[in-house]
């Protein structure tokens, strides 16, 4: 009781970072301070009720649990118990390809919602149902959450998609055989992150925003130029934030946060892009 929920989440993630499967598990973590920064930039406390929030590569669910915490600290309770039902102000969605990770995402959110469980001990089934509604395993096909496209659906997407190029050929081959997917993934790209960018562009509502953690390669590779052109045609670039090396537990790759907003109509961007270099993330690297 009376323990800051964000402390509990940090504790949970710290224990996981220290497990024997560190290298494997670490790939699912975006450090909490980076998530907090992105959630603040997204100004989640101003989201309208019933907005759709999504992470297509959710890992242990950091972006979703931090959004709930941020709104709670701004006196917005997203989860309320009401006569045998749980009402949720916002629609949260998280997908991942790995079964263990989805279980950990639910556990992470359960810790965040510990007070709700404590106050409503007879509602564990309903809470469990809600967790399963939010975090869904998408491993029915080799391409995971890339298989399902909800056009113009989400108000806010925050994600740190996988950016390894190994296995990308299998993804491309799978998509090439399916015309219903090919129309969405219609430009060439090098890494898996390029496919996630295309998914995100399609799924944002006009006026919707996305915050995507990307490797530096995406920004300078000529082979991704077609994708960058698509991005600029369909979205405004609001900001690019440089993160320090070794920000992530499993890689010392240089990464950036790309902040975009889907255009309401085709037009050129007439204002400058906010650019920043973060020299520290507030914890030892």
C-alpha positions as CSV (number, residue, x, y, z in Angstrom):
1,X,0.0,0.0,0.0
2,X,0.9,3.7,-0.5
3,X,3.8,2.8,-2.8
4,X,4.3,5.0,-5.9
5,X,3.1,2.9,-8.9
6,X,5.9,4.1,-11.1
7,X,8.4,2.8,-8.6
8,X,6.7,-0.6,-8.7
9,X,7.0,-0.7,-12.5
10,X,10.6,0.3,-12.4
11,X,11.3,-2.4,-9.8
12,X,9.5,-5.0,-12.0
13,X,11.6,-4.1,-15.0
14,X,14.8,-4.0,-13.1
15,X,14.3,-7.6,-11.8
16,X,13.6,-8.7,-15.4
17,X,16.8,-6.9,-16.7
18,X,18.8,-9.0,-14.2
19,X,17.4,-12.4,-15.2
20,X,19.6,-15.0,-16.8
21,X,17.9,-14.5,-20.2
22,X,19.1,-10.9,-20.0
23,X,20.2,-10.7,-23.7
24,X,16.9,-12.2,-24.9
25,X,14.6,-10.3,-22.6
26,X,16.5,-7.0,-22.9
27,X,15.3,-6.6,-26.5
28,X,11.8,-6.0,-25.2
29,X,12.8,-3.0,-23.0
30,X,12.7,0.6,-23.7
31,X,14.2,2.3,-20.6
32,X,11.5,3.9,-18.5
33,X,13.0,7.4,-18.6
34,X,12.8,7.3,-22.5
35,X,9.2,6.2,-22.3
36,X,8.4,8.9,-19.7
37,X,9.9,11.5,-22.1
38,X,7.9,10.3,-25.0
39,X,4.6,10.1,-23.0
40,X,5.2,13.7,-21.8
41,X,5.9,14.9,-25.4
42,X,2.7,13.1,-26.5
43,X,0.8,15.2,-23.8
44,X,-1.4,12.2,-22.9
45,X,-3.2,14.0,-20.2
46,X,-4.9,16.0,-22.9
47,X,-6.2,13.0,-24.9
48,X,-10.0,13.0,-25.4
49,X,-12.1,10.1,-23.9
50,X,-12.3,7.0,-26.1
51,X,-9.1,7.9,-28.0
52,X,-7.3,4.9,-29.4
53,X,-3.7,4.4,-28.2
54,X,-1.6,1.6,-29.7
55,X,1.9,0.0,-29.6
56,X,2.3,-2.6,-32.4
57,X,5.5,-4.0,-30.8
58,X,4.6,-3.5,-27.2
59,X,7.3,-5.7,-25.4
60,X,6.5,-5.5,-21.7
61,X,3.9,-2.8,-22.2
62,X,5.9,0.2,-21.0
63,X,4.3,2.9,-23.2
64,X,0.8,1.8,-22.2
65,X,1.4,1.5,-18.4
66,X,3.3,4.8,-18.4
67,X,0.4,6.6,-20.2
68,X,-2.0,5.3,-17.5
69,X,0.4,6.4,-14.8
70,X,1.0,9.8,-16.3
71,X,-2.8,10.5,-16.6
72,X,-3.3,9.1,-13.0
73,X,-0.6,11.6,-11.7
74,X,-2.6,14.3,-13.5
75,X,-5.7,13.1,-11.5
76,X,-7.2,11.2,-14.5
77,X,-8.3,7.7,-13.5
78,X,-8.5,5.6,-16.6
79,X,-9.9,2.4,-15.0
80,X,-13.0,2.7,-12.9
81,X,-15.1,0.0,-11.3
82,X,-18.8,0.4,-11.9
83,X,-21.4,-2.2,-10.8
84,X,-19.7,-5.4,-12.0
85,X,-18.0,-3.7,-14.9
86,X,-14.7,-1.9,-15.5
87,X,-15.0,1.2,-17.5
88,X,-11.9,2.5,-19.3
89,X,-11.7,6.1,-20.5
90,X,-9.2,5.3,-23.3
91,X,-8.9,2.4,-25.7
92,X,-5.5,0.8,-25.1
93,X,-4.0,-1.8,-27.6
94,X,-0.7,-3.6,-27.5
95,X,0.6,-6.4,-29.7
96,X,3.7,-8.6,-29.5
97,X,4.9,-11.7,-31.3
98,X,6.4,-13.3,-28.2
99,X,4.1,-15.2,-25.7
100,X,6.3,-14.7,-22.6
101,X,6.5,-11.0,-23.4
102,X,2.7,-10.6,-23.5
103,X,2.4,-12.3,-20.1
104,X,5.0,-9.9,-18.7
105,X,3.2,-7.0,-20.2
106,X,0.0,-8.0,-18.4
107,X,2.0,-8.5,-15.2
108,X,3.5,-5.0,-15.6
109,X,0.1,-3.4,-16.1
110,X,-1.3,-5.4,-13.2
111,X,1.3,-3.9,-10.9
112,X,0.4,-0.5,-12.3
113,X,-3.3,-1.2,-11.5
114,X,-2.6,-2.8,-8.0
115,X,-4.8,-0.2,-6.3
116,X,-7.8,-1.2,-8.5
117,X,-7.3,-4.9,-7.5
118,X,-6.9,-4.0,-3.9
119,X,-10.1,-1.9,-3.8
120,X,-12.1,-4.5,-5.8
121,X,-10.9,-8.0,-4.6
122,X,-13.9,-9.7,-6.1
123,X,-13.3,-8.3,-9.6
124,X,-10.1,-10.3,-10.5
125,X,-11.8,-12.1,-13.4
126,X,-13.0,-8.8,-14.9
127,X,-9.6,-7.2,-14.4
128,X,-8.0,-10.3,-16.1
129,X,-10.4,-9.9,-19.0
130,X,-9.4,-6.3,-19.4
131,X,-5.7,-7.1,-19.4
132,X,-6.3,-9.7,-22.1
133,X,-8.3,-7.2,-24.2
134,X,-5.4,-4.7,-24.0
135,X,-2.4,-7.0,-24.7
136,X,-2.8,-9.5,-27.5
137,X,-0.4,-12.1,-28.8
138,X,0.0,-11.8,-32.6
139,X,1.9,-14.9,-33.7
140,X,-0.6,-16.4,-36.1
141,X,1.8,-15.6,-39.0
142,X,5.5,-15.0,-39.4
143,X,5.0,-11.2,-39.6
144,X,3.1,-10.8,-36.3
145,X,1.2,-7.6,-35.9
146,X,2.1,-6.4,-39.4
147,X,-0.5,-8.8,-40.7
148,X,-3.4,-6.8,-39.3
149,X,-4.0,-3.2,-40.6
150,X,-6.6,-0.9,-39.1
151,X,-6.7,2.0,-41.5
152,X,-7.1,5.5,-40.0
153,X,-7.9,4.1,-36.6
154,X,-5.4,5.3,-34.0
155,X,-5.1,8.7,-32.4
156,X,-1.7,8.0,-30.8
157,X,0.9,5.3,-31.5
158,X,4.1,5.0,-29.4
159,X,6.5,2.2,-30.3
160,X,10.0,0.9,-30.3
161,X,9.7,-1.6,-33.2
162,X,12.3,-4.3,-33.9
163,X,15.1,-3.0,-36.1
164,X,17.1,-6.1,-37.0
165,X,17.3,-6.9,-40.7
166,X,17.8,-10.7,-40.3
167,X,14.6,-12.5,-41.3
168,X,13.4,-9.4,-43.2
169,X,13.5,-11.4,-46.5
170,X,10.9,-13.9,-45.1
171,X,8.7,-11.0,-44.2
172,X,8.9,-9.5,-47.7
173,X,8.3,-12.9,-49.3
174,X,5.2,-13.4,-47.1
175,X,3.8,-9.9,-48.0
176,X,4.6,-10.3,-51.7
177,X,2.2,-13.3,-51.9
178,X,-0.7,-11.4,-50.4
179,X,-2.2,-8.5,-52.4
180,X,-4.3,-7.3,-49.5
181,X,-1.0,-6.6,-47.6
182,X,1.1,-5.6,-50.5
183,X,-1.0,-2.4,-51.0
184,X,0.0,-1.2,-47.6
185,X,3.7,-2.3,-47.7
186,X,4.3,-0.8,-51.1
187,X,7.8,0.7,-50.8
188,X,11.2,-0.9,-50.4
189,X,12.9,-0.7,-47.0
190,X,16.0,-2.4,-45.4
191,X,15.0,-3.3,-41.9
192,X,11.9,-4.6,-40.1
193,X,11.4,-1.1,-38.7
194,X,10.6,0.1,-42.3
195,X,7.6,-2.2,-42.4
196,X,6.4,-1.0,-39.0
197,X,6.7,2.6,-40.2
198,X,4.5,1.8,-43.1
199,X,2.0,0.1,-40.8
200,X,2.0,3.1,-38.5
201,X,1.4,5.6,-41.4
202,X,-1.6,3.6,-42.6
203,X,-3.1,3.1,-39.1
204,X,-2.9,6.7,-37.8
205,X,-6.1,8.8,-38.1
206,X,-5.6,12.0,-40.1
207,X,-4.3,14.4,-37.4
208,X,-3.1,11.4,-35.3
209,X,0.4,11.4,-33.9
210,X,3.2,8.8,-33.6
211,X,6.4,8.6,-31.6
212,X,8.7,5.9,-33.0
213,X,12.2,4.9,-31.7
214,X,14.4,4.2,-34.8
215,X,18.0,3.3,-35.5
216,X,20.3,5.9,-37.1
217,X,20.6,3.7,-40.2
218,X,17.0,4.6,-41.3
219,X,17.9,8.3,-41.5
220,X,20.9,8.1,-43.7
221,X,20.5,4.8,-45.8
222,X,19.8,5.7,-49.5
223,X,17.9,2.4,-49.8
224,X,15.3,3.8,-47.4
225,X,14.7,7.0,-49.5
226,X,11.5,5.7,-51.0
227,X,10.1,5.1,-47.5
228,X,11.2,8.5,-46.3
229,X,9.5,10.1,-49.3
230,X,6.3,8.3,-48.4
231,X,6.6,9.4,-44.8
232,X,7.1,13.1,-45.8
233,X,4.2,12.9,-48.3
234,X,1.7,11.5,-45.7
235,X,2.9,13.0,-42.5
236,X,4.4,16.2,-40.9
237,X,7.7,15.7,-39.1
238,X,7.3,17.4,-35.7
239,X,10.5,16.4,-34.0
240,X,13.6,14.2,-34.1
241,X,15.3,13.5,-30.8
242,X,18.8,12.0,-30.7
243,X,19.3,9.5,-27.9
244,X,22.8,8.7,-26.4
245,X,24.6,5.5,-27.4
246,X,23.9,2.5,-25.1
247,X,20.5,3.8,-24.2
248,X,19.2,0.3,-24.7
249,X,20.1,-2.7,-22.7
250,X,20.6,-5.1,-25.5
251,X,22.4,-2.9,-28.1
252,X,24.7,0.1,-28.3
253,X,23.1,1.2,-31.6
254,X,22.6,4.9,-32.0
255,X,18.9,5.6,-31.9
256,X,16.5,8.5,-32.4
257,X,12.8,9.3,-31.6
258,X,10.9,10.3,-34.7
259,X,7.7,12.3,-33.9
260,X,5.2,12.5,-36.8
261,X,1.6,13.7,-37.4
262,X,-0.6,12.3,-40.2
263,X,-1.6,15.0,-42.7
264,X,-5.3,15.9,-43.1
265,X,-4.6,16.8,-46.8
266,X,-1.6,16.7,-49.1
267,X,0.5,19.8,-48.5
268,X,4.1,20.8,-47.9
269,X,5.3,21.3,-44.3
270,X,6.0,25.0,-43.9
271,X,7.4,25.0,-40.4
272,X,10.7,23.8,-39.0
273,X,11.3,20.5,-37.3
274,X,12.2,20.5,-33.6
275,X,15.6,18.8,-33.2
276,X,17.3,17.9,-29.9
277,X,20.3,15.9,-28.7
278,X,19.8,14.1,-25.4
279,X,23.2,13.6,-23.8
280,X,21.9,11.6,-20.8
281,X,18.7,9.6,-20.1
282,X,19.1,10.1,-16.3
283,X,20.5,6.7,-15.5
284,X,23.9,5.0,-16.0
285,X,24.5,3.6,-19.4
